[in-house]
Amino acid sequence: MISEDLKQVILRALKLDEWDLSDATLAGEVPGWDSLSHINVIVAVEKHFGIHFSSVEVIRLRNVGDLQRLVDSKRVH
C-alpha cells in the first residue's frame, strides 16, 4: 500500500492536486509523469525521505509499489 507521505511527495513533484495512486500504478498512467518529470519525482522522494537511490535501483522500478518498497527498504537501514 502506498503511504500518504509518498503519495503527497509524488503529487507535489508532478504539480497535481489529487490522483489515485496504488501499488500497480505505472508512471505513464499519471498525468505529467513522463521520462523528464520522473527525475523530479525521484529527487523529490530522495530529499523528502533523506535517502539515495542508485541508478540501477531507479531503472528497476516498474510501478509505484516498487518505489514504496524501495523507500521502505532504505528507511529501515
N, CA, C and O of each residue as an XYZ file, in Angstrom:
308
protein
N       0.843     -1.187      0.000
C       0.000      0.000      0.000
C       0.887      1.248      0.000
O       1.905      1.302      0.690
N       0.490      2.225     -0.768
C       1.250      3.459     -0.892
C       0.963      4.349      0.308
O      -0.195      4.602      0.640
N       2.021      4.822      0.956
C       1.831      5.699      2.112
C       1.328      7.066      1.642
O       1.622      7.501      0.528
N       0.582      7.716      2.491
C       0.089      9.054      2.184
C       1.261     10.008      1.985
O       1.199     10.914      1.153
N       2.320      9.802      2.746
C       3.517     10.621      2.652
C       4.126     10.538      1.249
O       4.401     11.565      0.628
N       4.336      9.316      0.752
C       4.910      9.131     -0.581
C       3.967      9.690     -1.637
O       4.407     10.350     -2.578
N       2.693      9.434     -1.489
C       1.716      9.934     -2.457
C       1.804     11.451     -2.574
O       1.812     11.984     -3.683
N       1.870     12.145     -1.455
C       1.923     13.609     -1.484
C       3.218     14.117     -2.105
O       3.205     15.122     -2.816
N       4.328     13.446     -1.852
C       5.603     13.839     -2.463
C       5.507     13.702     -3.986
O       5.928     14.597     -4.719
N       4.960     12.598     -4.452
C       4.814     12.366     -5.891
C       3.895     13.414     -6.505
O       4.226     14.010     -7.530
N       2.750     13.640     -5.887
C       1.792     14.607     -6.434
C       2.382     16.010     -6.484
O       2.189     16.726     -7.466
N       3.105     16.413     -5.430
C       3.744     17.743     -5.436
C       4.774     17.844     -6.555
O       4.842     18.862     -7.244
N       5.574     16.799     -6.739
C       6.605     16.801     -7.782
C       5.984     16.921     -9.167
O       6.578     17.507    -10.072
N       4.793     16.367     -9.329
C       4.098     16.396    -10.615
C       3.130     17.577    -10.730
O       2.474     17.757    -11.756
N       3.051     18.373     -9.668
C       2.154     19.536     -9.624
C       0.686     19.133     -9.845
O      -0.055     19.778    -10.587
N       0.306     18.056     -9.179
C      -1.071     17.571     -9.219
C      -1.721     17.775     -7.855
O      -1.080     17.573     -6.823
N      -2.975     18.169     -7.848
C      -3.695     18.317     -6.581
C      -4.105     16.964     -6.026
O      -4.031     16.726     -4.821
N      -4.540     16.077     -6.921
C      -5.022     14.769     -6.481
C      -4.907     13.785     -7.640
O      -5.084     14.145     -8.803
N      -4.611     12.552     -7.298
C      -4.609     11.452     -8.261
C      -4.580     10.180     -7.440
O      -3.886     10.105     -6.425
N      -5.324      9.188     -7.871
C      -5.399      7.931     -7.144
C      -4.194      7.063     -7.492
O      -4.116      6.510     -8.589
N      -3.267      6.946     -6.562
C      -2.080      6.114     -6.765
C      -2.236      4.813     -5.995
O      -2.665      4.808     -4.841
N      -1.885      3.712     -6.645
C      -1.909      2.405     -5.986
C      -0.586      1.706     -6.262
O       0.254      2.219     -7.003
N      -0.406      0.537     -5.666
C       0.819     -0.239     -5.890
C       1.054     -0.491     -7.384
O       2.193     -0.474     -7.850
N      -0.007     -0.721     -8.113
C       0.112     -1.097     -9.524
C       0.176      0.089    -10.477
O       0.328     -0.109    -11.683
N       0.067      1.309     -9.975
C       0.073      2.482    -10.843
C       1.410      2.606    -11.569
O       2.476      2.549    -10.957
N       1.328      2.776    -12.875
C       2.503      2.988    -13.708
C       2.661      4.487    -13.952
O       1.673      5.221    -13.996
N       3.893      4.935    -14.109
C       4.155      6.359    -14.321
C       3.351      6.895    -15.508
O       2.798      7.992    -15.432
N       3.281      6.147    -16.580
C       2.567      6.582    -17.775
C       1.079      6.778    -17.589
O       0.428      7.397    -18.431
N       0.528      6.265    -16.504
C      -0.902      6.408    -16.215
C      -1.216      7.713    -15.479
O      -2.381      8.090    -15.350
N      -0.188      8.393    -15.002
C      -0.373      9.599    -14.195
C      -0.080     10.822    -15.065
O       0.986     10.902    -15.674
N      -1.017     11.775    -15.129
C      -0.809     12.956    -15.965
C       0.502     13.675    -15.631
O       0.779     13.980    -14.471
N       1.290     13.935    -16.652
C       2.524     14.678    -16.474
C       3.725     13.863    -16.045
O       4.831     14.398    -15.966
N       3.537     12.578    -15.764
C       4.667     11.753    -15.314
C       5.309     11.105    -16.531
O       4.945     10.001    -16.935
N       6.271     11.816    -17.104
C       6.998     11.315    -18.254
C       8.461     11.098    -17.857
O       8.810     11.191    -16.680
N       9.298     10.814    -18.829
C      10.692     10.499    -18.517
C      11.416     11.682    -17.875
O      12.285     11.480    -17.026
N      11.080     12.893    -18.257
C      11.725     14.059    -17.659
C      11.239     14.320    -16.242
O      12.043     14.574    -15.345
N       9.937     14.260    -16.040
C       9.412     14.505    -14.696
C       9.740     13.353    -13.749
O       9.695     13.523    -12.530
N      10.068     12.188    -14.296
C      10.446     11.047    -13.463
C      11.658     11.401    -12.593
O      11.729     11.022    -11.424
N      12.602     12.128    -13.180
C      13.784     12.561    -12.425
C      13.358     13.462    -11.268
O      13.865     13.327    -10.155
N      12.433     14.375    -11.526
C      11.935     15.259    -10.465
C      11.276     14.472     -9.340
O      11.462     14.783     -8.164
N      10.509     13.455     -9.704
C       9.841     12.620     -8.698
C      10.891     11.906     -7.843
O      10.805     11.914     -6.615
N      11.866     11.300     -8.485
C      12.898     10.548     -7.756
C      13.679     11.472     -6.821
O      13.909     11.127     -5.662
N      14.084     12.635     -7.313
C      14.838     13.590     -6.492
C      13.987     14.079     -5.325
O      14.483     14.202     -4.204
N      12.714     14.356     -5.579
C      11.824     14.813     -4.508
C      11.666     13.742     -3.427
O      11.658     14.057     -2.237
N      11.542     12.487     -3.837
C      11.410     11.383     -2.884
C      12.697     11.241     -2.069
O      12.651     11.081     -0.850
N      13.831     11.299     -2.742
C      15.110     11.193     -2.032
C      15.255     12.304     -0.997
O      15.628     12.047      0.148
N      14.963     13.522     -1.395
C      15.093     14.660     -0.470
C      14.121     14.546      0.703
O      14.500     14.751      1.856
N      12.885     14.221      0.401
C      11.864     14.154      1.454
C      12.207     13.103      2.510
O      12.072     13.349      3.708
N      12.645     11.951      2.060
C      12.906     10.847      2.984
C      14.366     10.772      3.449
O      14.705      9.938      4.289
N      15.229     11.637      2.908
C      16.630     11.634      3.309
C      17.360     10.362      2.916
O      18.172      9.836      3.677
N      17.059      9.872      1.715
C      17.657      8.631      1.223
C      18.241      8.876     -0.157
O      18.044      9.940     -0.743
N      18.963      7.883     -0.676
C      19.537      7.983     -2.021
C      19.325      6.668     -2.765
O      19.506      5.584     -2.209
N      18.940      6.788     -4.027
C      18.768      5.617     -4.877
C      19.915      5.539     -5.869
O      20.378      6.562     -6.374
N      20.371      4.335     -6.146
C      21.359      4.152     -7.212
C      20.626      4.168     -8.552
O      19.408      4.002     -8.607
N      21.372      4.365     -9.613
C      20.788      4.355    -10.961
C      20.122      3.014    -11.252
O      19.044      2.966    -11.843
N      20.757      1.944    -10.841
C      20.210      0.602    -11.072
C      18.870      0.439    -10.351
O      17.930     -0.123    -10.913
N      18.780      0.924     -9.118
C      17.522      0.830     -8.372
C      16.405      1.579     -9.088
O      15.278      1.091     -9.174
N      16.718      2.749     -9.594
C      15.708      3.557    -10.286
C      15.270      2.874    -11.570
O      14.081      2.851    -11.887
N      16.213      2.321    -12.307
C      15.895      1.642    -13.570
C      14.997      0.434    -13.334
O      14.162      0.107    -14.177
N      15.160     -0.226    -12.199
C      14.373     -1.437    -11.900
C      12.937     -1.135    -11.474
O      12.107     -2.043    -11.444
N      12.630      0.105    -11.147
C      11.273      0.448    -10.709
C      10.276      0.229    -11.843
O      10.472      0.711    -12.959
N       9.223     -0.492    -11.548
C       8.196     -0.776    -12.557
C       6.874     -0.075    -12.266
O       6.095      0.188    -13.182
N       6.620      0.228    -10.998
C       5.353      0.864    -10.625
C       5.535      1.582     -9.282
O       6.607      1.536     -8.679
N       4.493      2.230     -8.839
C       4.565      2.998     -7.594
C       4.801      2.073     -6.397
O       5.459      2.468     -5.435
N       4.282      0.870     -6.446
C       4.506     -0.096     -5.375
C       5.990     -0.423     -5.221
O       6.495     -0.549     -4.105
N       6.683     -0.559     -6.354
C       8.128     -0.799     -6.304
C       8.834      0.374     -5.632
O       9.750      0.177     -4.834
N       8.409      1.583     -5.952
C       9.015      2.771     -5.344
C       8.767      2.791     -3.841
O       9.665      3.119     -3.065
N       7.552      2.441     -3.427
C       7.232      2.405     -1.994
C       8.110      1.372     -1.275
O       8.646      1.646     -0.201
N       8.252      0.191     -1.871
C       9.076     -0.854     -1.251
C      10.545     -0.430     -1.180
O      11.233     -0.733     -0.206
N      11.019      0.265     -2.205
C      12.404      0.737     -2.192
C      12.605      1.790     -1.098
O      13.596      1.751     -0.369
N      11.674      2.718     -0.988
C      11.735      3.726      0.079
C      11.749      3.033      1.434
O      12.574      3.350      2.289
N      10.841      2.092      1.628
C      10.754      1.369      2.907
C      12.068      0.652      3.233
O      12.519      0.659      4.378
N      12.675      0.036      2.218
C      13.922     -0.704      2.456
C      15.064      0.243      2.837
O      15.934     -0.120      3.628
N      15.061      1.429      2.287
C      16.119      2.411      2.581
C      15.923      3.024      3.969
O      16.898      3.351      4.645
N      14.685      3.176      4.388
C      14.397      3.815      5.667
C      14.679      2.890      6.847
O      14.862      3.361      7.969
N      14.716      1.590      6.608
C      14.977      0.624      7.674
C      16.423      0.684      8.094
O      16.727      0.492      9.272
N      17.321      0.943      7.173
C      18.766      0.909      7.447
C      19.267      2.164      8.061
O      20.459      2.279      8.345
